[in-house]
């Protein structure tokens, strides 16, 4: 399947390269052999664990930022 058909777009395009680096960092932490390019040899469970853990880490970082006394409202 070609990446050109993907509807997965970053909300902040400037963050795309940072998110990509983060994805490989998380995959490495979890022991998922993610490579640049085709990863069709990975299971849905492996791929899902990377995405799920990324979300978990992003939520934890946001919670830390919100609890640090910031008065910014959303």
N, C-alpha and C positions, 0 to 999 in steps of 0.2 A: 504494500500500500504506500502510496506517495505522500510525502509530507505536504505537498502543495494543496491537497484537498482538506487539510486540517482546519477545523473551525476554532481550534484552541488558540486564542489570542491573549496576550498579556494586557492587563488593564492599564499598565504603565509600560509602554514599549521600551523605554530607557532601561528598565529593570530586567529585560530579557536575558542578557548575558549573565547577570548575577544569579538569576533564578536557575539558569542552566548549570552554572558552577555548583550551586547549592544542591541541585538534583544529583550530580555526580558525587558530591561529598556525602550526602545521605545514603546513596547506594553503596558507597564504600563502607560506611559505618555499619550498614546492615549485611554486608557480605554479598550483595547482589552484583553479579558481573555485568554491569551496564557498560556498554561501549558506545562510542560515537558512531552513529549510523544505524543500521538495521539491528534490532533486538528482538526479532520474532521468535528466537529460541528461548526467551524467558517466559515463565508462566504468568498468568494473570495475577496470581498471588504475589509473585515477586514484584511485578510492576506496581501492583496496588499497595504493597507495603512501602515502597519508596514514596509514592504520592501521599499516602496516609501519614507517614512519619514527617514528611515535609510540612504538611498542614499542622500537625501537632506541634512541631518546633516553632512555626510561625505564630501560632496562637499563644504559646508560652512566652515568646519574645514580646508580643503585644501586651500580654497581661503584666509582664514585668515593667514595661514602659508605662502602662496605665497606673500601676500601683506605686510608681516612684514619685508621686505627688504632683504629677502634671495636671494642670487645671484645664487642659484643652477639652472642649466639648465636641461630640460627634453628632 
